[in-house]
Amino acid sequence: MSSIIDEIAFTPDGLVPAIAQQHDSGEVLMMAWMNAESVAETLETGQVCYWSRSRQSLWRKGESSGQVQKLVELRVDCDGDTILLLVDQTGVACHTGRRNCFYRAVRDGELETIADVEIDPDKLYKN
């Protein structure tokens, strides 16, 4: 495990960007950050774990929403400074209740919402 982590070029604050992609459709779901501990946990458990910069703690995807990501394959890019996670996403990936976090697109010079909310975030997080 340590040899895999040694191949990753973490930022000075110990993080690496991680892109989550649905393994069978190729849909890009989200981008988040990982540290060495979250990478190791993800590889050990098969459930994706990120590092939450806002909470300064491990963030096990789906722990409060039930919208988990099962790891299918972890890839490291040519420079070792970005991770691609091929996952099997249960439900929605975005905290806004949308399937993915990339639900806005620039069209005709304007930012347009291109995906509807699938699950009310208040119900998703039981607020």
Secondary structure, 3 states (H helix, E strand, C coil): CHHHHHCCCCCCCCCEEEEEEECCCCCEEEEEEECHHHHHHHHHHCECEEEECCCCEEEECCCCCCCCEEEEEEEECCCCCCEEEEEEECCCCCCCCCCCCCCEEEECCEEEECCCCCCCHHHHCCC
